Amino acid sequence: MAKPGEHFEEKATQFLNQNFSTDNISFLKTETLDSSISDILVKNGNSSLFYIEAKDSRAQSGQFVLHLEDNDKFVFSSKNTSPEYEAREIINYINKNLSTYINVRQRKIDVPIDLEISKKWIINHYRKQNVKFVITKYNDEFVIFPIEKFGDYFDIETNFRRKKSGSHNLKKSSLKKTKNFIKENFPVVNIQIVDDTDLLVAFQKNFDLAENKRFLFEGDLLFFSKQDTSFFGDETTTFKIRRLSKTNNANIIFSISSKQKQQKEDLLLFKNSLI
């Protein structure tokens, strides 16, 4: 099952390789459902340089979870990977207007905060993933720009709604059973439990998981999350096993739509970053 935006990521990766690859520079689609890893890895030979975030002309661009505490205020979830201080102004706005948001459902509710607040959150979110540039489309033409200019190229809308999403490491208690299940049902080259937290799996380099990226095991929906480096050697591809969440949390979600054609100086910055 493809993740949202995957078709655009494939087209963007193809465009980058056709127009900007060299003997040393290449662009690799990361092929993972792990939201902590960006979309396209830029490589110089065997070295990783940085990531490019691929966003279609209309897309989502980050989110974080809030929990209702004592039915009188929303608080930042401890399961968020982003720091709480970056969300503080948004949470304050939600709680000052609690009657509007307290019964949040799956239908989105607008959060009309200052654009600078959402823009800063999005930029910091992608910087932590070593994202240097974004690729999108405007009027059906590819556009590339540095992450710092996110607000110049996108209109940003901040919404609050419930959403079923997210992924986590496997439970420690299920690591060994999941390992045995995968060994019996997939043509793995190697499989290991690492640091009592991660289950890493290796396939032959060119093996295609296709529709088997997700699978059910003991009531949990699990998936193979492709890793940038091979834990088991260059002739294999390494995946980490992740568990999709069953939760229905209230999320602040940033939605975007492209608004700007390619600026020459930003394209030049991108080309210079590859030298």
ABEGO torsion letter per residue (X at the ends): XBBBGAAAAAAAAAAAAAAABBAABBBBBAGBABAABBABBBBBEABBABBBBBBBABBBBEBBBBBBBGGABBBBBAABABBAAAAAAAAAAAAAAAAAAAABBABBBBBBBBAAAAAAAAAAAAAAAGBABBBBBBGGBBBBBBAAAAAAABBBBBBBBBBBBEBBBBBAAAAAAAAAAAAAABBBABBBBBGGABBBBBBBAABBAEAAABBBBGGBBBBBBBBABBAAEAABBBBBBBBBBABBBBBBBBBBBBABBBBAAAAAAAAAAAX
